[in-house]
Amino acid sequence: MDGDLKKQAGVQSVEIAAEVLRAILADGGATTLTRIAEQTAMPAAKIHRYLVSLVRAGLVEQDSASPRYRIGAFSMELGLAALGSIDTVEIGTHAMRSLRDRLNQTTVLTFWGSHGPTIVRFMESSHPVTVNVRVGNVLPLLTTALGRIYYSYLQTDPVRAIAETERRRLGIGKKDLKELAETTRRRGLARVEGDLLPGVSALAAAVLDYRGELAAAIGVIGRTADFDGDWTGAIATDLTAAAQDLSHSLGYSPADKRP
């Protein structure tokens, strides 16, 4: 469908206006006429005419105290409406299926539920691993890769309470947990190698929303014997790319928001 649309005749002025809006976004949502002209490679006079129309439409606002233009109220309304229409499970399911087919490993999508990281989608590969997890199951925080994502990104009272209970039961030091969280946030990934189930390894990645906050976690699970758990291996690379695409779909911009 997208390919067919690209071949059809359109309204060039609308496409140019979109380029102007993208240029403003690229500079963090506020920029100058000169910068927009540089980024779009169009004459400043031409850009100015488009800005006048975009301001009238409410898509752009001009700062009264400086020569900067910023995203307008109507653009924000459109953005919020788009975010509200996003079905994270549907988009995540597509990403999971692509990952599973590419890697031939089991994939999992989780949200934070009332009792912890909760599985909302589970797709087995052609050589499924023997794990007792299905849709609706709540995962431990500290012994699963997916759980470690939530522990590292969601430092809320409920998360801390669950983590403390698990920490004491497992005999893990507080310093070790702090290092785990720092490593996970730095890499955007968490991994386990037989921590919960002997012979089963997993990698998980954070999916962030437009505020830069954790929206979901996506993971890959496999038998340790044929699972590439290296931080820079094929699984980690593909998983990271999938999580970044999902985050982008939810409005996350790493240029201006970083957890």
Backbone hydrogen bonds in HBPLUS format (Angstrom, degrees):
<---DONOR---> <-ACCEPTOR-->    atom                        ^
c    i                          cat <-CA-CA->   ^        H-A-AA   ^      H-
h    n   atom  resd res      DA  || num        DHA   H-A  angle D-A-AA Bond
n    s   type  num  typ     dist DA aas  dist angle  dist       angle   num
A0005-LEU N   A0001-MET O   3.04 MM   4  6.36 156.2  2.10 152.6 158.9     1
A0006-LYS N   A0002-ASP O   3.11 MM   4  6.36 151.9  2.19 147.6 154.5     2
A0007-LYS N   A0004-ASP O   3.15 MM   3  5.35 139.4  2.32 100.9 112.0     3
A0008-GLN N   A0005-LEU O   3.10 MM   3  5.24 147.7  2.21 103.1 112.6     4
A0014-VAL N   A0011-VAL O   3.10 MM   3  5.59 130.8  2.35 110.0 121.7     5
A0015-GLU N   A0011-VAL O   3.34 MM   4  6.73 155.9  2.40 148.5 155.2     6
A0016-ILE N   A0012-GLN O   2.90 MM   4  6.21 151.1  1.98 152.8 161.2     7
A0017-ALA N   A0013-SER O   2.96 MM   4  6.13 156.1  2.01 141.4 148.0     8
A0018-ALA N   A0014-VAL O   2.96 MM   4  6.25 148.5  2.06 143.2 151.8     9
A0019-GLU N   A0015-GLU O   3.08 MM   4  6.41 145.5  2.21 137.7 146.6    10
A0019-GLU N   A0016-ILE O   3.02 MM   3  4.98 116.8  2.44  92.8 108.6    11
A0020-VAL N   A0016-ILE O   3.01 MM   4  6.40 150.9  2.10 149.4 157.1    12
A0021-LEU N   A0017-ALA O   3.03 MM   4  6.37 157.1  2.08 148.5 154.3    13
A0022-ARG N   A0018-ALA O   2.88 MM   4  6.14 156.7  1.93 148.8 155.5    14
A0023-ALA N   A0019-GLU O   2.96 MM   4  6.19 150.0  2.05 144.4 152.2    15
A0024-ILE N   A0020-VAL O   3.12 MM   4  6.47 149.2  2.22 145.6 153.3    16
A0025-LEU N   A0021-LEU O   2.98 MM   4  6.28 161.1  2.02 151.1 156.3    17
A0026-ALA N   A0022-ARG O   2.82 MM   4  6.03 149.7  1.91 146.6 155.3    18
A0027-ASP N   A0024-ILE O   3.20 MM   3  5.42 141.3  2.35 100.9 111.3    19
A0029-GLY N   A0024-ILE O   2.90 MM   5  5.16 145.1  2.03 141.4 139.1    20
A0028-GLY N   A0025-LEU O   2.92 MM   3  5.15 147.0  2.03 119.7 118.1    21
A0071-ILE N   A0029-GLY O   3.10 MM  42  5.65 146.8  2.21 149.7 152.3    22
A0031-THR N   A0069-TYR O   2.78 MM  38  5.39 155.3  1.84 152.7 159.1    23
A0069-TYR N   A0031-THR O   2.56 MM  38  5.39 164.2  1.58 169.6 168.4    24
A0036-ILE N   A0032-THR O   3.04 MM   4  6.35 158.6  2.09 151.2 157.2    25
A0037-ALA N   A0033-LEU O   2.96 MM   4  6.21 161.2  2.00 153.3 158.1    26
A0038-GLU N   A0034-THR O   2.99 MM   4  6.26 152.1  2.07 145.1 153.0    27
A0039-GLN N   A0035-ARG O   2.94 MM   4  6.17 161.7  1.97 152.4 156.6    28
A0040-THR N   A0036-ILE O   2.94 MM   4  6.06 152.4  2.02 151.4 158.4    29
A0041-ALA N   A0037-ALA O   2.88 MM   4  5.56 124.1  2.20 136.2 148.2    30
A0042-MET N   A0037-ALA O   3.33 MM   5  5.20 142.1  2.48 131.9 140.5    31
A0046-LYS N   A0043-PRO O   3.12 MM   3  5.36 120.5  2.49 102.0 115.7    32
A0047-ILE N   A0043-PRO O   3.06 MM   4  6.39 162.4  2.10 154.0 159.2    33
A0048-HIS N   A0044-ALA O   2.84 MM   4  6.04 154.3  1.91 149.2 156.3    34
A0049-ARG N   A0045-ALA O   3.28 MM   4  6.59 151.8  2.37 142.3 147.6    35
A0050-TYR N   A0046-LYS O   3.28 MM   4  6.68 156.8  2.34 148.5 154.4    36
A0051-LEU N   A0047-ILE O   2.87 MM   4  6.17 155.2  1.94 153.4 161.3    37
A0052-VAL N   A0048-HIS O   2.97 MM   4  6.23 151.9  2.05 150.0 156.7    38
A0053-SER N   A0049-ARG O   3.29 MM   4  6.63 158.9  2.34 144.4 148.6    39
A0054-LEU N   A0050-TYR O   2.87 MM   4  6.11 158.5  1.92 151.8 158.7    40
A0055-VAL N   A0051-LEU O   2.83 MM   4  5.94 151.4  1.91 148.3 155.2    41
A0056-ARG N   A0052-VAL O   3.08 MM   4  6.32 158.7  2.13 143.3 149.0    42
A0057-ALA N   A0053-SER O   2.99 MM   4  6.23 144.0  2.12 142.7 152.6    43
A0059-LEU N   A0054-LEU O   2.94 MM   5  5.22 134.2  2.15 163.3 162.4    44
A0060-VAL N   A0054-LEU O   3.21 MM   6  5.38 143.7  2.35 118.0 114.5    45
A0058-GLY N   A0055-VAL O   3.03 MM   3  5.09 151.7  2.11 102.2 111.2    46
A0074-PHE N   A0058-GLY O   3.00 MM  16  5.17 143.0  2.14 143.3 144.3    47
A0072-GLY N   A0059-LEU O   2.82 MM  13  4.52 167.3  1.84 114.8 110.4    48
A0061-GLU N   A0070-ARG O   2.78 MM   9  5.29 162.6  1.81 153.2 157.5    49
A0070-ARG N   A0061-GLU O   2.78 MM   9  5.29 166.0  1.80 159.0 163.9    50
A0063-ASP N   A0068-ARG O   2.89 MM   5  5.55 175.0  1.89 168.5 170.0    51
A0066-SER N   A0063-ASP O   3.39 MM   3  5.45 163.0  2.42 103.5 108.4    52
A0076-MET N   A0072-GLY O   3.13 MM   4  6.49 152.0  2.21 146.7 154.8    53
A0077-GLU N   A0073-ALA O   2.93 MM   4  6.28 150.7  2.02 146.6 154.8    54
A0078-LEU N   A0074-PHE O   2.94 MM   4  6.21 159.0  1.98 149.2 154.3    55
A0079-GLY N   A0075-SER O   2.90 MM   4  6.16 156.5  1.96 146.6 153.4    56
A0080-LEU N   A0076-MET O   2.89 MM   4  6.13 160.7  1.93 152.0 156.4    57
A0081-ALA N   A0077-GLU O   2.92 MM   4  6.10 154.6  1.98 146.8 154.2    58
A0082-ALA N   A0078-LEU O   2.92 MM   4  6.15 153.2  1.99 146.8 154.2    59
A0083-LEU N   A0079-GLY O   2.94 MM   4  6.22 157.4  1.99 147.5 153.6    60
A0084-GLY N   A0080-LEU O   2.90 MM   4  6.07 150.6  1.99 143.4 151.6    61
A0085-SER N   A0081-ALA O   3.15 MM   4  6.36 129.3  2.42 136.8 148.7    62
A0085-SER N   A0082-ALA O   3.15 MM   3  5.23 137.4  2.34  96.6 108.4    63
A0086-ILE N   A0083-LEU O   3.25 MM   3  5.36 160.2  2.29 103.7 109.7    64
A0091-ILE N   A0087-ASP O   3.01 MM   4  6.31 170.0  2.02 163.0 165.3    65
A0092-GLY N   A0088-THR O   2.77 MM   4  5.78 158.6  1.81 145.4 152.7    66
A0093-THR N   A0089-VAL O   2.79 MM   4  5.87 146.3  1.91 142.8 151.6    67
A0094-HIS N   A0090-GLU O   3.22 MM   4  6.52 153.7  2.30 145.0 150.3    68
A0095-ALA N   A0091-ILE O   3.16 MM   4  6.50 157.6  2.21 146.7 152.7    69
A0096-MET N   A0092-GLY O   2.84 MM   4  6.08 156.2  1.90 149.7 156.5    70
A0097-ARG N   A0093-THR O   2.95 MM   4  6.15 162.8  1.98 149.6 153.7    71
A0098-SER N   A0094-HIS O   3.07 MM   4  6.28 160.7  2.10 148.4 153.3    72
A0099-LEU N   A0095-ALA O   2.98 MM   4  6.19 159.1  2.02 148.5 154.4    73
A0100-ARG N   A0096-MET O   2.83 MM   4  6.06 168.4  1.84 157.7 160.7    74
A0101-ASP N   A0097-ARG O   2.96 MM   4  6.10 166.2  1.98 150.1 153.9    75
A0102-ARG N   A0098-SER O   2.97 MM   4  6.04 149.1  2.07 142.7 151.4    76
A0103-LEU N   A0099-LEU O   2.83 MM   4  5.88 166.0  1.85 158.5 161.9    77
A0104-ASN N   A0100-ARG O   2.63 MM   4  4.98 138.9  1.79 137.8 147.8    78
A0106-THR N   A0221-ILE O   3.21 MM 115  5.16 129.3  2.49 174.4 162.3    79
A0221-ILE N   A0106-THR O   2.78 MM 115  5.16 163.7  1.81 147.9 153.6    80
A0107-THR N   A0123-MET O   2.89 MM  16  5.26 155.3  1.95 151.4 156.7    81
A0123-MET N   A0107-THR O   2.91 MM  16  5.26 171.7  1.92 157.4 160.2    82
A0108-VAL N   A0219-GLY O   2.89 MM 111  5.05 155.6  1.95 140.0 142.3    83
A0219-GLY N   A0108-VAL O   2.80 MM 111  5.05 164.0  1.82 150.3 154.2    84
A0109-LEU N   A0121-ARG O   3.02 MM  12  5.07 164.3  2.04 138.8 139.5    85
A0120-VAL N   A0109-LEU O   2.88 MM  11  5.80 170.2  1.89 153.8 157.2    86
A0121-ARG N   A0109-LEU O   3.34 MM  12  5.07 151.5  2.42 141.4 137.9    87
A0110-THR N   A0217-ALA O   2.93 MM 107  5.36 158.6  1.97 160.9 166.9    88
A0217-ALA N   A0110-THR O   3.13 MM 107  5.36 156.2  2.19 142.1 145.8    89
A0111-PHE N   A0118-THR O   2.97 MM   7  5.38 152.7  2.04 151.8 155.0    90
A0118-THR N   A0111-PHE O   2.70 MM   7  5.38 175.5  1.70 175.2 173.7    91
A0113-GLY N   A0116-GLY O   2.83 MM   3  5.16 168.6  1.84 141.1 142.3    92
A0139-LEU N   A0117-PRO O   2.81 MM  22  5.42 161.4  1.85 158.1 163.6    93
A0119-ILE N   A0137-ASN O   2.99 MM  18  5.59 162.6  2.02 159.6 164.0    94
A0136-GLY N   A0119-ILE O   2.76 MM  17  5.21 163.5  1.78 141.1 146.2    95
A0137-ASN N   A0134-ARG O   2.98 MM   3  5.68 164.4  2.01 143.4 146.3    96
A0148-ARG N   A0144-THR O   2.97 MM   4  6.19 151.1  2.06 146.6 154.1    97
A0149-ILE N   A0145-ALA O   3.24 MM   4  6.57 140.3  2.40 141.4 150.7    98
A0149-ILE N   A0146-LEU O   3.18 MM   3  5.29 129.6  2.45  97.1 109.8    99
A0150-TYR N   A0146-LEU O   3.42 MM   4  6.88 157.5  2.47 147.6 151.5   100
A0151-TYR N   A0147-GLY O   2.95 MM   4  6.26 161.6  1.98 153.3 159.1   101
A0152-SER N   A0148-ARG O   2.98 MM   4  6.00 155.7  2.04 141.6 147.5   102
A0153-TYR N   A0149-ILE O   3.00 MM   4  6.14 144.8  2.12 148.4 157.7   103
A0154-LEU N   A0150-TYR O   2.81 MM   4  5.38 157.8  1.86 146.9 151.9   104
A0160-ARG N   A0156-THR O   2.92 MM   4  6.16 166.6  1.94 158.8 162.8   105
A0161-ALA N   A0157-ASP O   2.92 MM   4  6.06 154.8  1.99 151.1 157.9   106
A0162-ILE N   A0158-PRO O   3.09 MM   4  6.31 164.2  2.12 148.9 152.2   107
A0163-ALA N   A0159-VAL O   2.90 MM   4  6.05 165.5  1.92 153.9 158.7   108
A0164-GLU N   A0160-ARG O   2.88 MM   4  5.96 153.3  1.95 143.8 150.7   109
A0165-THR N   A0161-ALA O   3.17 MM   4  6.39 156.2  2.23 144.7 150.3   110
A0166-GLU N   A0162-ILE O   3.04 MM   4  6.33 162.1  2.07 152.0 156.7   111
A0167-ARG N   A0163-ALA O   2.72 MM   4  5.86 156.5  1.78 148.9 156.8   112
A0168-ARG N   A0164-GLU O   3.07 MM   4  6.19 164.6  2.09 147.4 149.9   113
A0169-ARG N   A0165-THR O   3.19 MM   4  6.36 159.2  2.23 142.5 148.5   114
A0170-LEU N   A0166-GLU O   2.86 MM   4  6.01 154.3  1.93 153.5 160.1   115
A0171-GLY N   A0167-ARG O   2.80 MM   4  5.76 125.0  2.10 140.1 154.5   116
A0172-ILE N   A0167-ARG O   3.08 MM   5  5.12 153.3  2.15 141.3 145.9   117
A0177-LEU N   A0173-GLY O   3.18 MM   4  6.56 151.8  2.26 147.4 154.8   118
A0178-LYS N   A0174-LYS O   3.01 MM   4  6.29 153.5  2.08 146.5 153.6   119
A0179-GLU N   A0175-LYS O   3.05 MM   4  6.32 158.3  2.10 148.0 153.1   120
A0180-LEU N   A0176-ASP O   2.92 MM   4  6.14 150.1  2.01 142.9 151.8   121
A0181-ALA N   A0177-LEU O   2.96 MM   4  6.21 161.9  2.00 151.7 154.9   122
A0182-GLU N   A0178-LYS O   3.02 MM   4  6.26 161.3  2.06 148.3 153.5   123
A0183-THR N   A0179-GLU O   2.95 MM   4  6.08 163.0  1.98 149.9 154.2   124
A0184-THR N   A0180-LEU O   2.96 MM   4  6.09 161.8  1.99 149.8 155.3   125
A0185-ARG N   A0181-ALA O   2.98 MM   4  6.15 165.5  2.00 152.3 155.5   126
A0186-ARG N   A0182-GLU O   2.99 MM   4  6.07 152.3  2.06 143.0 151.2   127
A0187-ARG N   A0183-THR O   2.99 MM   4  6.15 158.8  2.04 150.3 155.1   128
A0188-GLY N   A0184-THR O   2.68 MM   4  5.50 139.1  1.84 142.8 155.6   129
A0206-ALA N   A0188-GLY O   3.36 MM  18  5.84 153.8  2.43 141.5 145.3   130
A0190-ALA N   A0204-ALA O   2.90 MM  14  5.24 147.9  2.01 144.4 150.3   131
A0204-ALA N   A0190-ALA O   2.85 MM  14  5.24 151.7  1.93 152.0 155.2   132
A0192-VAL N   A0202-ALA O   3.01 MM  10  5.41 153.3  2.09 146.2 150.5   133
A0202-ALA N   A0192-VAL O   2.97 MM  10  5.41 157.0  2.03 151.4 151.1   134
A0194-GLY N   A0200-VAL O   2.81 MM   6  5.00 140.6  1.97 147.4 145.3   135
A0200-VAL N   A0197-LEU O   3.14 MM   3  5.60 151.0  2.23 141.8 139.0   136
A0224-THR N   A0199-GLY O   2.85 MM  25  5.10 166.7  1.87 123.2 127.8   137
A0201-SER N   A0222-GLY O   2.89 MM  21  5.58 165.4  1.91 167.0 171.1   138
A0222-GLY N   A0201-SER O   3.00 MM  21  5.58 163.7  2.03 155.9 157.8   139
A0203-LEU N   A0220-VAL O   3.00 MM  17  5.40 153.6  2.07 150.5 159.0   140
A0220-VAL N   A0203-LEU O   2.80 MM  17  5.40 158.2  1.84 160.9 167.5   141
A0205-ALA N   A0218-ILE O   2.80 MM  13  5.48 157.7  1.85 157.0 164.0   142
A0218-ILE N   A0205-ALA O   3.09 MM  13  5.48 154.6  2.16 151.4 157.0   143
A0207-VAL N   A0216-ALA O   2.94 MM   9  5.08 151.6  2.02 156.2 146.9   144
A0215-ALA N   A0207-VAL O   2.75 MM   8  5.66 173.6  1.75 161.2 162.4   145
A0216-ALA N   A0207-VAL O   3.28 MM   9  5.08 154.9  2.35 137.8 139.0   146
A0209-ASP N   A0213-GLU O   2.83 MM   4  5.52 155.4  1.89 152.6 159.4   147
A0212-GLY N   A0209-ASP O   2.89 MM   3  5.28 161.8  1.92 116.0 121.9   148
A0226-ASP N   A0223-ARG O   3.00 MM   3  5.76 144.0  2.13 121.8 129.9   149
A0227-PHE N   A0224-THR O   3.40 MM   3  4.94 170.8  2.41 104.5 102.4   150
A0233-GLY N   A0230-ASP O   3.11 MM   3  4.86 169.0  2.12 104.8 107.6   151
A0237-THR N   A0233-GLY O   2.92 MM   4  6.08 158.1  1.97 151.5 158.3   152
A0238-ASP N   A0234-ALA O   2.99 MM   4  6.13 169.4  2.00 150.5 153.0   153
A0239-LEU N   A0235-ILE O   2.84 MM   4  5.91 162.3  1.87 154.0 159.9   154
A0240-THR N   A0236-ALA O   2.91 MM   4  5.92 159.9  1.95 144.1 149.7   155
A0241-ALA N   A0237-THR O   3.11 MM   4  6.29 160.3  2.15 145.2 150.3   156
A0242-ALA N   A0238-ASP O   2.97 MM   4  6.19 157.2  2.02 147.5 153.7   157
A0243-ALA N   A0239-LEU O   2.93 MM   4  6.16 161.4  1.96 152.9 157.6   158
A0244-GLN N   A0240-THR O   2.92 MM   4  6.12 154.6  1.98 148.4 155.7   159
A0245-ASP N   A0241-ALA O   2.96 MM   4  6.18 154.2  2.03 146.7 153.5   160
A0246-LEU N   A0242-ALA O   2.95 MM   4  6.20 158.2  1.99 147.8 154.0   161
A0247-SER N   A0243-ALA O   2.88 MM   4  6.07 159.3  1.92 146.9 152.7   162
A0248-HIS N   A0244-GLN O   2.91 MM   4  6.09 156.6  1.96 144.9 151.4   163
A0249-SER N   A0245-ASP O   2.97 MM   4  6.24 150.4  2.06 144.3 152.3   164
A0250-LEU N   A0246-LEU O   3.12 MM   4  6.45 133.0  2.35 140.4 152.8   165
A0250-LEU N   A0247-SER O   3.03 MM   3  5.08 131.8  2.27  96.5 110.0   166
A0252-TYR N   A0247-SER O   2.92 MM   5  5.26 159.0  1.96 149.1 142.1   167
A0251-GLY N   A0248-HIS O   2.99 MM   3  5.07 160.5  2.03 107.0 111.6   168
A0256-ASP N   A0253-SER O   3.22 MM   3  6.06 147.5  2.34 122.0 127.1   169
A0257-LYS N   A0253-SER O   3.11 MM   4  6.10 143.5  2.25 155.3 165.7   170
